[in-house]
Amino acid sequence: MAAVEAGPVPATSAPEDAARDAPEAAGAGLEAPLLPAGNRLSLHLYPGGCRRLLRLCAQQAPQLLEVDFLQLSGHEDPQLLEAALARLRWSLPHLRSLVLKGGQRRDALGACLRGSLTTLPASLSGLAHLAHLDLSFNSLETLPTCVPQMCGLDALLLSRNCLSELPAALGALPSLTFLAVTHNRLRTLPPALGALSSLQRLDLSGNLLEALPPEIGGLGSLAELNLASNRLQSLPGSFAGLRALRLCILHSNLLASVPASLARLPLLTRLDLRDNQLRDVPPELLDAPFVRLQGNPLGRPPPDPLSPPGTPMVPEMPRLLLTSDLDSFAVTPQGCSVTLACGVRLQFPAGATAAPVTIRYRLWLPEPRLVPLGPHDALLSDVLELQPHGVAFQQAWLGQGRAGREVGLWLLFVPPRARRCREVVVRTLSDDGWSDLETHLEEEAPQVGAAWAVWEGPALLRPAGPDRVLLRPRQRLWAHCQVPHFSWFLVVSRPVSDACLVPPEGALLCSSGHAGVRVTFPAGATEEPRHVRMQVGPGRPLGWWGRLGTEVTARAAHLLQVVHVGRRELPALLGEPEAAASPLLCLSQSGPSSFLRPVTVQLPLPPGITGLSLDRSCLHLLHRAAPAATWDDITTQVALELTHLYARFQVTRFSWYWLWYTTKTCVGGLARKAWERLRLHRVNLIALQRRRDPEQVLLQCLPRNKVDATLRRLLERYRGPEPSDTVEMFEGEKFFAAFERGIDIDADRPDCVEGRVCFVFYSHLKNLKEVYVTTALDRRARAVRGQVSFYRGEVPEVVPEEAEAARQKRGTAALWMATLPIKLPRLRGCEGPAWGAGLSLAPLNLGDAETGFLTQSNLLNVARRLGPDWPAVALHLGLPYRELQRIRHEFRDDLDGQIRHMLFSWAERQAGQPGAVGRLVQALEQSDRRDVAEEVRAVLELGRRKYQEGLQHTSLAPRNLASPDRSPSPSLEPAQT
């Protein structure tokens, strides 16, 4: 080290002088610095990482001579950071990889903060062995002058900075193979960029580029080019010179034309032109299988100019198409149209924001804290969160109420099975609680380029008629609404509503679903006009709107809902063939607790009963008292007026009312049971094992009418026992699956508690999860016969190991629901827990802090799952077919060796490259191994959660990243598919 320290040192260098003084100034009271482990020195998670490095340099620790990887946090004190970097040339002479990333701290809303790095000391150009430099997530406005002088640089990462241009000197890096400058402010590129003859990967997505220099065609080695989310309007003809190009991403630009020469690139396997302004493309590209053209106005005429001749045309609104590895996007005053990876669409009109705003989104797994459902609501979508919460848009647009000027939101949803007299609404959380937004439905036909079909009138689901749309199968449906704020959003189905404004003069409100149900408001019932809403549900209901606030201002809002009871259910419950019940009526309000004058309510008599033949002693008017939720017989407390078909009575308060006809005298408890039965769904539980991999278990809860069709589809790839007996569950009810008799879950998942898989039942969602199981028993001697049991509720502290005792308690309050057998077959040959034992594989961490890491153990687990599907995964990862043939030849009799060699050789080549984990997940999905992709996502989510906990533990991130107190506490589980 002394010889290194005696090397040439610039005589007039302030950073070097500060570096010499820093250890003495900062060393007092500091604990002994950590010594590097091996050849890596990671100080980005330690408070005062720069101080530790300065002390190591001052002590001339001999271990520094072996360090070839250094990572520091970009959130360090700028002076200390510059001082520490100034010592690297002499203290770490063999450094090959330098990571100075920011983004490790977050603001109060959870957004990543940029690092404080704005420049680099000139002495870093003397790092002769440096091949990898990562300056992402910092505050660089210009590229430091020392960077173009690093002649040995192989990878340069400058993403998420503030760069507005790149210097021409960047073209003097002869060894550069990877350049990433995503999410900056680049408007132009230097012509010298075409001199990078060794460049293989170039990522310039998320900038402001409007044109490309013709010299870009000189990148003869370029294999991957990403120019997504820019403002490109055309491509230079020199693109034909990119003969090595395999992947070209150009989506979310303003391209009006593309050169036909792109179709003649010999190695091109994917050309992404989605969401541009292409109205016509060359025939060679239109028929090419590797071209993606969705979201373009193909075949449509150009829009008519709305401005006088001579006025320059305003370019169409930019379109952004986010990939699965992005969770945020920027909105400028120009506006934009955004399509998220989950299919959700957002449209920001021009002028919606006065300054650029970064929007973040996340798709949450539905669970009771995030899904406000009334007694009969049906959830139709996942939960979308948009941040920052409560962001306000330009009131000039929102206040005028002009069509097309508000921020629009399109949410994908599952078509409800019950459509008659139903409506679909978007529900959101605001300062006043949960409320429903005015919603319109749009559908997209399955054919490519098919036009949109929009429902006429409100978002109703009624029988098809001459003026109504009947959905065709496999159509994608969007619920469209105007967004008043950013918060949580979900789609629910509820009975269709009829509304009116009740003035002081009185009004009459009739149900559109049942003409016999009406409410009469006499004159003087209210002093101020009130909005009254009526909802009707046919047959066995699926929805009730329990929270108010839609279309209601300072006036009180009222809700009227009618629900029918099945004609066969009530007699079966009461054991009385003649028993019958009228529609169930709900009246509620959020304003004054009562009206000034009695309101007359009319209900039809129960089916089969007339006013001329009924026995008044058998007629019972039931009232549901809140908050006790008990049903009371109030027949003697009101004056029932009977006609031939109807019963009328007067009330001053809103509540639930039910008219029963039965010989039973005490009907309150029976009404409670009938009320619960209205909300129950009859379901079956299934547990299947994959035929090619019995350790992969599929668990699902299905409505009884969907079991047969689902099994027919699954039994081609899975096998297992018959479904469980029918059980009854409420919408939004929690339950969990517990593996028993020697079988356990083989992965640490965020939706697992003590090895139990948590579920929440929603009748219109899939309620499906796939897990991998293992056993501690010896499978080489015999097969393991275990089981999986399903229990109601959340995972308790003590779960019975076997379900035998729970079976004896089967009833309404029983915890146990079903038990299904699981069999792990006997292992043969070299199979077994020793899979991968004795491997000599280099340790690696694939990924980064933002997207998550995959360790060697995680990759081994992935390799175990692939089986014969590994060639498809390899091809989607970009491995050439010749490489696959070589692997097959070298490991002719060893399938496991083929998989391991392919996966780990690819991972080693991806070390230090951003987005590697995302490419692996995408390749798994494209290879129809979504089960493994979901497991990888779960591992990444768990790793990110532990990473954030580590940041909070070391005081590198704020501890309170939760949403406001009024907001529900979100779960950290990935979205259930």
DABEL-V805863 format. One record per backbone hydrogen bond with DSSP energy under -0.5 kcal/mol. CO is the residue of the C=O (numbers start at 1). NH is the residue of the N-H. E is the energy in kcal/mol with one decimal. If there is no record, write none. Layout:
CO|NH|E, CO|NH|E
//
This chain:
1|5|-2.9, 2|6|-1.7, 4|7|-1.7, 11|13|-0.6, 13|17|-2.0, 14|18|-2.8, 15|19|-2.3, 16|20|-1.8, 17|21|-1.6, 18|22|-1.9, 19|23|-0.8, 21|25|-2.0, 22|26|-2.9, 23|27|-1.8, 27|30|-1.9, 36|38|-0.8, 37|40|-1.3, 39|68|-2.4, 39|69|-1.2, 40|37|-0.9, 41|43|-0.7, 41|71|-2.0, 43|46|-0.7, 46|49|-0.9, 48|52|-1.9, 49|53|-2.2, 50|54|-2.5, 51|55|-2.1, 52|56|-2.3, 53|57|-2.4, 54|58|-2.4, 55|59|-2.3, 56|61|-1.8, 57|60|-0.9, 61|64|-1.6, 62|65|-1.3, 63|66|-1.5, 63|67|-0.5, 64|67|-0.9, 68|96|-1.9, 68|97|-2.1, 69|41|-2.2, 70|99|-2.7, 71|43|-2.6, 73|76|-1.1, 74|116|-3.3, 77|81|-3.0, 78|82|-2.4, 79|83|-2.3, 80|84|-2.7, 81|85|-2.4, 82|86|-1.7, 83|87|-0.6, 84|87|-1.0, 85|88|-1.2, 87|90|-0.7, 87|91|-2.5, 88|92|-2.3, 92|95|-1.5, 96|131|-2.7, 96|132|-2.1, 97|70|-2.3, 98|100|-0.5, 98|134|-2.5, 99|72|-2.5, 101|74|-2.4, 105|113|-3.0, 106|958|-0.6, 107|110|-1.9, 111|107|-2.2, 113|103|-1.7, 117|139|-1.7, 121|124|-1.6, 122|125|-1.6, 123|126|-2.0, 124|127|-1.8, 126|128|-1.6, 127|130|-1.2, 131|154|-2.6, 131|155|-2.3, 132|98|-2.8, 133|135|-0.6, 133|157|-2.6, 134|100|-3.2, 136|102|-1.9, 137|115|-2.7, 140|162|-2.2, 141|164|-1.0, 144|147|-1.3, 144|148|-0.6, 146|149|-0.8, 147|150|-2.0, 149|151|-1.6, 150|153|-1.9, 151|175|-0.7, 154|177|-2.9, 154|178|-1.7, 155|133|-2.3, 156|158|-0.5, 156|180|-2.2, 157|135|-3.1, 159|137|-2.3, 163|185|-2.6, 164|187|-1.1, 167|170|-1.5, 168|171|-1.7, 169|172|-2.0, 170|173|-1.1, 172|174|-1.0, 173|176|-1.0, 177|200|-2.3, 177|201|-2.3, 178|156|-2.4, 179|203|-2.5, 180|158|-3.7, 182|160|-3.0, 186|208|-2.2, 187|210|-1.2, 190|193|-2.0, 191|194|-1.8, 192|195|-2.0, 193|196|-1.6, 195|197|-2.1, 196|199|-1.3, 200|223|-2.8, 200|224|-2.3, 201|179|-2.2, 202|204|-0.5, 202|226|-2.4, 203|181|-2.9, 205|183|-2.3, 209|231|-2.5, 210|233|-1.2, 213|216|-2.0, 214|217|-1.8, 215|218|-2.2, 216|219|-1.5, 218|220|-2.2, 219|222|-1.3, 223|246|-2.9, 223|247|-2.3, 224|202|-2.3, 225|227|-0.5, 225|249|-2.9, 226|204|-3.1, 228|206|-2.2, 232|254|-1.9, 233|256|-1.9, 233|257|-0.5, 236|239|-1.6, 237|240|-1.6, 238|241|-2.4, 239|242|-1.8, 241|243|-2.0, 242|245|-1.3, 243|267|-0.5, 246|269|-2.8, 246|270|-1.3, 247|225|-2.5, 248|250|-0.6, 248|272|-2.6, 249|227|-3.2, 251|229|-2.0, 255|277|-1.8, 256|279|-0.5, 259|262|-1.4, 260|263|-1.5, 261|264|-1.2, 262|265|-1.3, 265|268|-0.8, 270|248|-2.3, 271|273|-0.8, 271|292|-2.5, 272|250|-2.7, 274|252|-2.1, 275|253|-0.6, 277|279|-0.5, 279|299|-2.3, 282|285|-1.0, 282|286|-2.0, 283|287|-1.7, 285|288|-0.6, 288|291|-1.1, 290|271|-2.9, 291|293|-0.5, 292|273|-2.4, 293|296|-1.1, 294|275|-2.1, 296|298|-1.8, 297|300|-1.7, 308|311|-1.8, 318|337|-2.7, 320|322|-0.5, 320|339|-2.6, 323|326|-1.8, 327|361|-2.2, 329|359|-3.3, 331|357|-2.5, 332|335|-2.2, 333|351|-2.9, 335|318|-0.5, 336|348|-3.3, 337|320|-3.2, 338|340|-0.5, 338|346|-2.8, 339|322|-2.4, 340|343|-1.9, 344|340|-3.1, 345|410|-2.8, 346|338|-3.2, 347|349|-0.6, 347|408|-2.1, 348|336|-1.6, 349|352|-2.0, 352|394|-2.6, 357|331|-3.0, 357|359|-0.6, 359|329|-2.2, 360|387|-3.0, 362|364|-0.6, 362|385|-2.9, 364|383|-1.6, 367|370|-2.4, 367|371|-1.2, 370|372|-0.6, 371|373|-1.0, 374|377|-0.8, 378|493|-2.4, 380|414|-2.5, 382|384|-0.6, 383|364|-3.2, 384|489|-2.5, 385|362|-1.7, 387|360|-2.0, 388|391|-1.4, 394|397|-1.6, 394|398|-1.6, 395|399|-3.0, 397|401|-0.8, 397|402|-0.7, 402|405|-1.7, 407|483|-3.1, 408|347|-2.1, 409|481|-2.1, 410|345|-2.2, 411|479|-2.7, 413|477|-0.5, 417|419|-0.7, 419|422|-1.6, 421|496|-2.2, 422|461|-3.2, 423|494|-2.6, 425|427|-0.5, 425|492|-2.4, 426|437|-3.0, 427|490|-1.8, 428|435|-2.4, 430|433|-1.6, 433|430|-2.0, 435|428|-2.7, 437|426|-0.6, 439|459|-0.9, 440|480|-3.7, 441|455|-1.7, 442|478|-3.0, 443|453|-2.1, 444|476|-1.2, 447|450|-1.6, 451|445|-0.8, 453|443|-2.3, 458|460|-2.4, 459|424|-1.7, 460|462|-0.5, 461|422|-1.3, 465|468|-1.1, 469|471|-0.5, 472|475|-0.9, 476|444|-2.0, 477|413|-1.5, 478|442|-2.4, 478|480|-0.7, 479|411|-2.0, 480|440|-2.7, 481|409|-2.5, 482|484|-0.6, 485|487|-0.5, 486|390|-2.3, 487|386|-2.5, 488|429|-1.1, 489|384|-2.8, 490|427|-3.1, 491|380|-2.9, 491|381|-0.7, 492|425|-2.3, 493|378|-1.3, 494|423|-2.6, 496|536|-1.9, 498|534|-5.2, 500|502|-0.6, 500|532|-3.0, 501|503|-0.8, 502|530|-2.0, 503|506|-1.9, 504|524|-3.1, 507|521|-3.2, 509|519|-2.5, 514|511|-0.5, 514|517|-1.8, 516|518|-0.6, 517|511|-2.2, 518|602|-2.6, 519|509|-2.5, 519|521|-0.5, 520|522|-0.7, 520|600|-1.9, 521|507|-1.8, 522|525|-1.7, 525|596|-2.7, 530|502|-3.6, 530|532|-0.5, 531|558|-1.5, 532|500|-2.4, 533|560|-3.1, 534|498|-4.6, 535|562|-2.6, 536|496|-0.7, 537|564|-0.8, 539|541|-0.7, 539|564|-0.7, 544|374|-0.6, 544|546|-0.9, 549|552|-1.1, 556|531|-1.2, 557|590|-1.6, 558|533|-2.1, 559|588|-2.0, 560|535|-7.9, 561|586|-2.9, 562|537|-3.4, 563|584|-7.0, 564|541|-0.5, 566|570|-1.3, 567|571|-0.6, 568|572|-1.4, 569|573|-2.3, 570|574|-2.7, 571|575|-1.7, 571|576|-1.3, 576|579|-1.7, 580|661|-2.7, 581|607|-0.6, 583|585|-0.5, 584|563|-2.7, 585|657|-3.4, 586|561|-2.3, 588|559|-2.7, 599|651|-2.4, 600|520|-2.9, 601|649|-1.9, 602|518|-1.4, 603|647|-2.9, 606|609|-2.0, 610|613|-0.7, 610|614|-1.4, 614|616|-0.7, 615|618|-2.4, 616|619|-1.0, 618|620|-0.5, 618|662|-2.3, 620|622|-0.7, 620|660|-3.1, 621|634|-2.6, 622|658|-2.0, 623|625|-0.7, 623|632|-3.2, 624|656|-0.8, 625|629|-1.7, 625|630|-1.1, 630|625|-2.5, 630|632|-0.5, 632|623|-2.9, 632|634|-0.8, 634|637|-1.3, 634|638|-0.7, 635|638|-0.7, 638|640|-0.8, 639|641|-0.5, 640|642|-0.6, 641|648|-2.6, 644|611|-1.7, 645|605|-2.8, 646|643|-2.8, 647|603|-2.6, 648|641|-2.8, 649|601|-3.1, 651|599|-3.5, 652|595|-2.0, 655|587|-2.8, 656|624|-1.6, 657|585|-2.9, 658|622|-3.7, 658|660|-0.6, 659|582|-3.0, 660|620|-2.9, 661|580|-1.7, 665|667|-0.8, 667|671|-2.4, 668|672|-1.7, 669|673|-1.8, 670|674|-2.4, 671|675|-2.5, 672|676|-2.1, 673|677|-2.3, 674|678|-1.6, 675|679|-0.7, 676|679|-1.0, 677|680|-0.9, 679|731|-0.6, 681|683|-0.6, 681|729|-2.5, 682|704|-2.6, 683|727|-2.6, 684|702|-2.7, 685|724|-2.6, 686|700|-1.9, 687|721|-0.6, 688|698|-3.3, 689|719|-2.3, 693|690|-0.7, 693|696|-2.2, 695|697|-0.7, 695|773|-2.5, 696|690|-2.2, 697|699|-0.5, 697|771|-2.5, 698|688|-2.2, 699|769|-2.4, 700|686|-2.5, 700|702|-0.5, 702|684|-2.8, 703|706|-2.1, 703|707|-0.5, 704|707|-0.9, 706|710|-1.8, 707|711|-2.5, 708|712|-2.1, 709|713|-1.4, 710|714|-1.9, 711|715|-2.6, 714|717|-1.9, 714|718|-2.2, 717|691|-2.8, 719|689|-3.3, 727|683|-3.1, 729|681|-2.9, 730|733|-1.8, 733|761|-2.8, 734|793|-2.7, 735|759|-2.9, 736|791|-2.6, 737|757|-2.2, 738|789|-2.8, 740|787|-1.7, 742|776|-0.6, 744|774|-2.9, 747|749|-0.9, 749|752|-1.5, 751|758|-2.5, 753|756|-1.5, 755|739|-0.6, 756|753|-2.3, 756|758|-0.5, 757|737|-2.4, 759|735|-1.7, 761|732|-3.3, 762|765|-1.3, 767|701|-1.4, 769|699|-2.9, 771|697|-3.2, 772|746|-3.9, 774|744|-2.6, 777|779|-0.9, 778|781|-0.6, 778|782|-1.0, 779|827|-1.9, 783|785|-0.6, 784|786|-0.8, 784|824|-2.8, 786|822|-2.1, 787|740|-3.3, 788|820|-2.7, 789|738|-3.0, 790|817|-3.0, 790|818|-1.1, 791|736|-2.3, 797|799|-0.5, 803|807|-1.9, 804|808|-0.8, 805|808|-0.7, 806|809|-1.5, 807|810|-1.4, 811|814|-1.1, 815|792|-3.2, 818|790|-2.8, 820|788|-2.8, 822|786|-3.1, 823|825|-0.6, 824|784|-2.6, 828|831|-1.7, 832|835|-1.8, 834|837|-2.8, 836|839|-1.4, 839|841|-0.7, 844|856|-0.5, 845|847|-0.6, 846|854|-1.9, 848|852|-2.4, 852|848|-1.2, 854|846|-2.6, 855|859|-2.2, 856|860|-2.2, 857|861|-2.0, 858|862|-2.1, 859|863|-2.8, 860|864|-1.9, 861|865|-1.0, 862|865|-0.7, 862|866|-1.1, 863|867|-0.8, 866|869|-1.6, 867|870|-1.6, 868|871|-0.5, 869|872|-0.5, 869|873|-1.6, 870|874|-2.6, 871|875|-2.3, 872|876|-1.9, 873|877|-1.4, 874|879|-2.2, 875|878|-1.1, 880|883|-0.5, 880|884|-1.4, 881|885|-2.1, 882|886|-1.9, 883|887|-2.2, 884|888|-2.5, 885|889|-1.9, 886|890|-2.5, 887|891|-2.1, 889|892|-0.8, 891|894|-1.2, 894|898|-1.8, 895|899|-2.1, 896|900|-2.6, 897|901|-2.5, 898|902|-2.2, 899|903|-2.6, 900|904|-2.7, 901|905|-2.0, 902|906|-1.8, 903|907|-2.2, 904|908|-2.5, 905|909|-1.4, 906|910|-1.1, 908|911|-0.8, 910|913|-2.6, 913|916|-0.9, 915|919|-2.0, 916|920|-2.0, 917|921|-2.4, 918|922|-2.4, 919|923|-2.4, 920|924|-2.1, 921|925|-2.1, 922|926|-2.6, 923|927|-1.3, 924|929|-2.8, 925|928|-1.7, 929|933|-1.9, 930|934|-2.6, 931|935|-1.6, 932|936|-2.4, 933|937|-2.3, 934|938|-2.2, 935|939|-2.3, 936|940|-2.5, 937|941|-2.7, 938|942|-2.4, 939|943|-2.4, 940|944|-2.8, 941|945|-2.2, 942|946|-2.3, 943|947|-2.4, 944|948|-2.6, 945|949|-2.3, 946|950|-2.2, 947|951|-2.2, 948|952|-2.6, 949|953|-2.3, 950|954|-1.8, 951|956|-3.1, 951|957|-0.8, 952|955|-1.3, 959|961|-1.1, 964|967|-2.0, 968|970|-0.8, 973|365|-1.0
//
